[in-house]
Amino acid sequence: MVCVTSGLQAQKENIFFTKEKLTNKFHTIDELKSLNKGELITLYSERVREIMVILPYLPLANKPGVSMRDVGITETSDNVKVVKKNNEIADRAFEYTSNTINTLIPYADTDKIIWSILYFEEMIKEMRLGTNGRI
């Protein structure tokens, strides 16, 4: 069992990002207007997270589950360490960013939070579409 777990862990370290860190629903302005500020801040934070997670890898992958091997990167220990370290740092950075969001964004005007969510959702849609949707 240790070999299987170790193998799965190593395989996961070679993946740029997973589906769990991505937004699973997009909203209309009317849907957002029906939510309270706390719910809006949660949605805002989730979208910030996805953007933070995908941006470093955008030229390589815009879909979850893509590995280094999938894009032709040799899975050397150095390359695996780079991906693993970046993902760990991104998780820590998001913790700090989330704290900032939860502390400061409640002071923002609700309409501006809604605008920001809609803007981020459009960015995320564009990132997911990738170059295949443009060329």
C-alpha positions in Angstrom: 0.0 0.0 0.0 2.9 2.4 0.7 4.0 2.0 -2.9 0.6 2.8 -4.3 0.2 5.9 -2.0 3.7 7.0 -2.8 3.1 6.6 -6.5 -0.2 8.5 -6.3 1.5 11.3 -4.3 4.3 11.6 -6.9 1.8 11.6 -9.7 -0.1 14.4 -8.0 3.1 16.5 -7.5 3.6 16.4 -11.3 0.1 18.0 -11.9 0.0 21.8 -12.2 -3.4 22.2 -10.5 -6.4 20.2 -9.6 -10.1 20.7 -10.1 -10.7 21.2 -6.4 -9.1 24.7 -6.6 -11.3 25.9 -9.4 -14.6 27.7 -9.5 -17.5 25.4 -10.2 -20.2 27.9 -11.0 -20.5 31.2 -12.8 -23.2 33.7 -11.9 -25.5 36.3 -13.5 -25.7 39.8 -12.0 -29.2 39.0 -10.8 -28.0 35.9 -8.9 -25.2 37.9 -7.3 -27.6 40.8 -6.3 -29.7 38.2 -4.4 -26.8 37.2 -2.2 -25.7 38.8 1.1 -22.3 40.4 1.4 -20.8 37.4 3.2 -21.8 35.1 0.4 -20.4 37.5 -2.1 -17.0 37.7 -0.3 -16.8 33.9 -0.4 -17.4 33.9 -4.1 -14.9 36.7 -4.6 -12.3 34.8 -2.6 -12.9 31.6 -4.6 -12.3 33.4 -7.9 -9.1 35.1 -6.6 -7.9 31.6 -5.7 -8.5 30.2 -9.1 -6.7 33.1 -10.8 -3.7 32.7 -8.4 -3.5 29.0 -9.1 -3.8 29.1 -12.9 -1.8 32.2 -13.8 1.7 30.8 -13.3 0.8 27.8 -15.5 -1.4 29.4 -18.1 1.0 29.0 -21.0 1.3 25.3 -20.1 -2.2 24.3 -19.1 -5.6 25.9 -18.6 -7.4 22.7 -17.6 -7.1 20.8 -14.3 -5.2 17.6 -14.0 -2.6 18.4 -16.7 0.8 17.0 -15.8 4.3 18.0 -16.8 4.5 14.8 -18.9 1.3 15.9 -20.8 3.0 19.1 -22.0 6.4 17.5 -22.7 8.3 18.6 -19.6 10.7 16.0 -18.3 9.7 14.9 -14.9 13.2 15.4 -13.3 13.4 15.7 -9.5 14.2 19.4 -10.0 11.1 20.0 -12.2 8.9 18.1 -9.8 10.3 20.2 -6.9 9.5 23.4 -8.8 5.9 22.5 -9.3 5.5 21.1 -5.8 7.1 24.2 -4.2 5.1 26.6 -6.4 1.9 24.9 -5.3 2.8 25.0 -1.7 3.7 28.7 -1.9 0.5 29.4 -3.8 -1.5 27.7 -1.0 0.3 29.8 1.7 -0.1 33.0 -0.3 -3.8 32.3 -0.7 -4.1 31.9 3.1 -2.7 35.5 3.5 -4.7 36.8 0.6 -7.8 35.2 2.0 -7.1 36.9 5.4 -6.8 40.2 3.6 -10.0 39.6 1.7 -11.9 38.6 4.8 -10.6 41.6 6.8 -10.9 44.4 4.2 -13.4 43.5 1.5 -16.4 43.7 3.9 -15.8 47.5 3.8 -16.2 47.5 0.0 -19.4 48.6 -1.6 -21.6 45.6 -2.4 -22.0 46.7 -6.1 -18.2 46.8 -6.4 -17.8 43.3 -5.0 -20.4 42.1 -7.5 -18.6 43.9 -10.4 -15.3 42.3 -9.2 -16.8 38.8 -9.2 -18.3 39.2 -12.6 -15.0 40.6 -13.9 -13.0 37.7 -12.4 -15.5 35.2 -13.8 -15.0 36.6 -17.3 -11.2 36.3 -16.8 -11.6 32.7 -15.6 -13.8 31.9 -18.6 -11.1 33.4 -20.9 -8.4 31.4 -19.2 -10.3 28.2 -19.5 -11.1 28.9 -23.1 -7.4 29.3 -23.9 -5.8 29.8 -27.2 -7.9 27.2 -28.9 -10.9 29.4 -28.5 -9.1 32.3 -30.0 -7.3 30.9 -33.0 
